[in-house]
């Protein structure tokens, strides 16, 4: 169980690339030598292999010492990566179960845990299982596909990946999913718990109807970031940029370097993003930045003060260059030679922020999407916010539809304000959406992309009840009572 992405941490903190390269090379060599030693026959000499292994370990230790001496934060993160099963179970609430997945070649190991017991299951996979999952996700992400064409796959995946944990899940109502490898792209809440008996998609037995589902990158990261309360900072701050026709045109045609991936994207005006943050401001109070005020400079100056940070805007992920993935604000100028004035905030800049937010709401496309990193999950914009100190993040796994996003995030915000845990708040928001969806908008593309990652704890908001008016009413009542007694006497 790895904590934060150690390689990204080293590079972000300015450690020389050759140090990281040497460390990676030594780890690979040690793994190779260990494998060769383990496969030796009893009568084969192993002295030379042991000697090489010892030298590699000594050199790796020296590199590690140099790094941890100069960068103590790295040592703290690296040394706290493993968590015992007892620590895990102690952190599980009585109404919750945790499903952790570990893929090894053509097998997946499922560690299912509740607050009392755990169960490890080995699941054999078909040779092309990974390709089949990726193909299924492509269908889900296509609003033009027919859900009936992949319903059998949703049923089969539930039986294969989830049902072996039924004895652990029991009557629990909440699940925390810790996926691995390509399973990180799979929205578990749309898997089907039984065979379909209705032609209406809204009536299908999706997992989301049985469990409130949360996600995280690893158990150690979940335990560590869940401790971040930020003194229960509840100050709301929302950003909703506007995109002019000129800026939209630039977003779509500028094909050099940082915006190459945008060339074929349908990035247009956002109809509901400003209404979304205005509604949230009415709910939480706080401050919002609209139109030109929702710019890069204002975000970098103000965002670290927020307790609830709400970003309703365009975002994109560049598979060719992670550094060119991030958030697009008002005043986007791709031709600017000054990075801080181009209206774009890349992932690496987000990761280096020091947020006070207890919750970050990323109401934007692909904020949960990114490249897979072994042992770490998806290197996404959402994870960059976790590096910046946010314990809870809502994010989207693919292109977010403007209208369905407004509906789901709006209900999610209301549920959070009403004291629900974050996983249950998202569950209720999606169920409300499905209840009102028609035959087209019930397609999983519109509602299953949003997930909640990190701490699922509820947020305690001060009561709206005004005790001043109560005291005033009591005082008036006493005056009336005294007058009545005097008149009667």
N, C-alpha and C positions, 0 to 999 in steps of 0.2 A: 504494500500500500504506500504509494508515493505521495508526498505532500505537494508542495508547489513545484513547478517545472524548473528543475535545477539549472538546466542549460540556459533557458531564457533568463533566469535570474542572473546568472553569471554575465551573460552578454549585456543585459540591460544595465548592470552596475559597472560596466566598463572594463571588465576583466579581459585581458588580451585573449584573442581567439585561439592562439596557439596553446595556451594553458588548457583551455577546454578541449581542444583537439587531442592534446597529449593525454588528458585524463580519460577521454572516451576511448582512445586507442588502448590504453592500459586495461580498462575494464573489459574490452573485447578480447584482448590477449589472455587475461586471467580466466575469462569464461571458456575460451578455447582450450587452454591448458588443463583446466579442471575437468572438462569433458573428456579429453584424451586420457587423463589419469584414471578416470572412472571406468573407462572401457578397456583398460589394459588387462590382459590375462595375468593370472597370479605369478607365472614364471617369467614375465617380461620385466626388464629393468625400468625403473621409474625415476632413478636418481636425477638424471639430467632434466626431466620434466619438472620435478619438484624444485630443483635449483632455479630454473627459469621462472617458475611460478612465484617463488620467494622474492626474486629480484623485481619482478613486475609489481608485486604487492608493496615492496619497499618503496619503489619509485612512485606508485600511486599515492601511498601514504604521505610522501614528501610533497607531492603536488597539492594534496588535500590540506596539509598543514599550512602551506603558503597561502592558499585561498582563504582558509578560515581565520588565519592571523590577520589578513588585510581586510576581510569582509566578515565580521562576526555574525551579521544577520544571516548569512548563508549557512553557517554552522548551526544556528538555532533552528532553521527550517529543516536542514538535512537530518539533524539528530533527533527530530521529533516526528519523523515520518511514520514509524511503526506504532500501531496501537494494538493492544492485546484484546482478545475477545471479551474479557471482563469489562474493559473500558468501554467497548462498543455497547455491550448489553446494558451497562449502567446508564448510558446516554439515551436509551430507547424508552419512549413513553409507553404506558400500558396499552394504548390504543393503536400502536404503530408496529410495523414489521419492516425489516430492511432486506433488500435483495441485492447482493453484490455478485457481479459477473466477472469471470477471468477467462479469457480465451487463450487456449494453447493449441496451436495447429488445428486439428480437426475435432477438438473437444472444447466444451465450455464448462467451467466449474461454477456452480451456483452455491453461494453461501447465504442461506436464509436464516435470519435471526429475529427473535423478539426479545422482550425484556427478561425472559426466563430460560430460553433454550435456543440452540442453533442446530443447523443441519447442513451438511455439505453433500452436494449431489454432482456426480459427473454425468454430463450429457454428451452423447456422441452426435456429431454433426455430419451432414452429408458433405461430400467433397466440394461442391460448389455452393455451400450454404451462404458464405459471405456475399457472393455475387447475386444470389437470389434475394437477400435482404436489401442490398443496394438497389436492385431492380424494383423491388416493392416500394421503396421510399420514393423512387422517381415517379411511380404511378400516383402515390399519395400527393406528391407535390404538384401534380398536373390537374388543375380544376376541370379540365376537359375529359378526364378519364372516368370510367364508370366504376364506382365502388363495388358493384356486384362482380366485377372482373377480378378483384383481389380479396374478396371476403373469405375465401377458403384459406388463403395465406395468413390472414389475420387470426383465423381460428386455429390453424396449425401452429403458429408461433406461440400463442397462449399455452397450448397443450405442451409444447416442447420446452419453453423457457420459464413459464410461471407456475403451471399446475403442479410441478414436483415440490413446490413450497407450500402447498395447500395446508398441510398439517401444522406448519409454523404460523402461517397467516391467520388461520382459525377465524375468529370473529373480529379481528382487528379491522379498523375502518380506514387506516392511513398506511401508505407505503412510501418508503424512500428507496429510489432506484439508483444504484451505483453501477452504471454500465461500463463496458470495456470495448475497445476497438470500434468496429463499425456499428455495434449495438448502440453507441452513443448518438447515432443519427436517428434511431428508431423512437417515435413517440409511443410509449407503452400504453398510454391511456386510451388508444383506439383499438388495441387488441381485443378480440371477441372471446368472452368467457364461456360461450356455449353456441350451439348452432342457431342460425337465424331462422325465425319463424314469421317475420314481418317483412313486407316489401318496402316499408318506410324506413329510410336510413336513420331517422331520428329515434326510432324505436329499437335499433339494434343493441345487443347487450355488450356495449363497450366497457372496458375495464374502468373507465372514469365514472361509470354509474355505480360501481361497487366499492371503489376506493378513491380517496383523495391522494393524489400521487405527486411526490416531490422528487427532485433529482439533486445529485451533487457529483463532483469529479472524483472524489475518493473519500473514504471514511475518515482518514486523518485530517484532510482539509475540512471536512464537515464538522468534526469535533472542534478543531481549532478556531474556525471562523464563526461558529455558533456562539463562541464566548464573547464575541465583539458586540457589545451593547451600545457603544457610543453614547453612554449616559442617557439612553432612550431619547435621543434627539428626534423630534417629530416635526420639525419645521419643514413644510412642503415647499418645493421649488420645481417649477415646470418650464420646459423650453419647447417652443413650437415655431420653427422657422417657416418662412414663406419662400417659395421657389418661383421666381419669375420665369416667363417663357424663355428669356435669353439664357438664364442660368441652367434651365432644364436642357436646352439645346446643347450647352457646353458639357453638361454631365453625360449626355448621350453620345456625343461625337468625338470628344477629346480622347485619343487613343494612345497617347504616349505615356510611358512610365507608370505613374501612380494611378492613372485612370483607365488603363487598357481594358480592364474587365467591364467597364461601364458602357463600352461601345454598343453592345447588343442588349442592353437592358431598357425596359420600358419604365424609366423614372419620370414621373409626371407630377403634377400638382397634388398636394395632399388636401383633400376636401374636409376631413374631419379632425385633423391633428390639433387645430387651435380650439375647436369646441371641446375636444377631449381634455386638454389641460385647463380650460376655463371651468368645466364641470368639476374637475378634481380640486381646483382652487376653492370653489364653493363648498366642497366637501371638507377639505382639510384646512382652509384658509391658506396663508402663506403668500408666496410671490411667484409671478409668472412672467416670462419673457417671450413676446410674440413678434412676428415679422422681423424687421431689421434688428430689433433688440436681442433676438435669439441668435447671437453671433458667437464666433469662436472666442473672441477676447472676453466677452461677458461670461461665457461658460467657464473658462479657465480661472477667472477671478472669483466667481460666485459659487460654483458647484460644490466646493469643498465644505461650505457652510451648511449645506442642506442635510436634513434628516431623512426626508423622502425625496429622492431625485427622480424626476419624471421627464424622459426625453422622447418626444413624439416627432419623428423626423426621418429623413433618409439615412440609411447606413449601407455599407457594402463590404464584402469580403473578397480580397484579391488572392486567388489560389496561387498565382505566380509569384507574389511577393507580399508576405504577411505585413510588412511595414507599410504597405499601401492600402491597408484595410482600416476603416474607422467610421467616424460620424461626419455628416455633411450639414453644415449650418448655413444660415442666411449669409449672403455676400460671398458665396463660393466663387473663387477665382483660381481656376486650375493653372493659369499662366503666371501667377504671382511668383516672384523669385524670393519672396520673404515668407518662410514657412508659417510664421505666426500670424500672417495676414491673408492666408489663402482660403479661410473658411472651412478648413478640413482639420479634424483632430484624429491622428492615427492611433492605433492600438497601443503602441509603445509609450505615447504621451499619456494616455489614459492610465496605464499600469503604474506610471510614476507619480500619479496624484496621491494625495492623502485625504481620502474621503471621510466624512463624519456620518454618512448616510447609513441608516439601519435598513433601508430598502431602496433599491434602484429599479425603476420601471423602464425597461428599454422597449418602447413601443415603436419598433423599427425593424426593417427587414434583416434577416440573417445574422442577428446579434448572438445567436447561439450556434451558428455554423462556423466551421473552420477546418483546418488540417488536423488529422489525428496524430497524436504524439504518444508513443509507447509508454504505457503506465500512467499517463496523465489525462487521457481523454482528448477533447476537442480544444484546440488553441483558438478561442473565439474572442470577439469583442466583449462578450459577457464575462469571460474569464479574466480579461484585462481589468474589468471593474472589481472583480474579486481580489486581484493582486493589489488594487488600490485601497482595499480595506472594507468593501461592502460585503456584509455577511449574507444578504439575501438579494437575489436578482431575478426579475422576470425577463425572459428573452425569447426570441423567435428563431425557429430552426430553418425557416425558408422565407421566401417573399411574403410579407404580411399584407393581406388585403385591408385597405383603408377602412372600409365600413365595418367588417367583422372585428377588426382590431378595436375600433371605437366601442363597439357593443361589449366585447369581452373585457377589455381593460376597464371600462367604466363600471361594470358590475363587480369586477375584482376589487377596485378601489372602495366601493361601497361596503363590500364584505369585510375588507381589512378594517375599515372605520368601525364596523359593527363588532369587532373583536374576534373574528375568525382566525384560525391559524392560516398561514399563507397557502399551504397545499389545499386546504378545504375551501379557501376563498376562490382559488382558481377552479376547483372542481365545480362549485356552485355557479360560477360565472359561465363555464362551458355548458353545464346542464341547462341553464336558463337560455343560452343561445340556441342550443339544439331544440328546445321546446318551441321556440318561435321561428325556427328555420323552415324553409320550403324545400322542395325536392332538389333544388340546385344548391342552395347555400348550406345544406346539411352535409355536403361533401367534406371529408376530413381536411382537405386543403385549407378551408376557411377557419377551422377552429382548433385543430390539433397541433398547430405549429408552436403555440405559446406554452412554455414550461416555467416552473419556478425552481430555481437552483439555490441551494444553501440552507440557511436556517429557516425553519418553518414556524418558528414561534410567533404567537399573536402579538400585536402591538397595543399597548394600553394608552388610550387617548383620554385626556381629562374630560369629565362630564360637561355637557353643554348646559347643565342646569345652573341657573343663576340664583345663588343664595341671597343676593341682595333683595331680589323681588320677594323671596320667601319671608325674609325678615320684615320687609315693608308691609307685606300682607298681614303678618302676625301683629305688627304694631297697630295697623288700622283696625284690625279685629278687636284688639284690646280697648282701643279708644271707643269704638262703637259699643262694646259691652259695658264699659264704665258709664257712658252716656245713658244707655238703656236702663241700667240699675238706678241711676240718679233720678231719671224721669219717673220710673216706677215707684220709687220711694217718695 
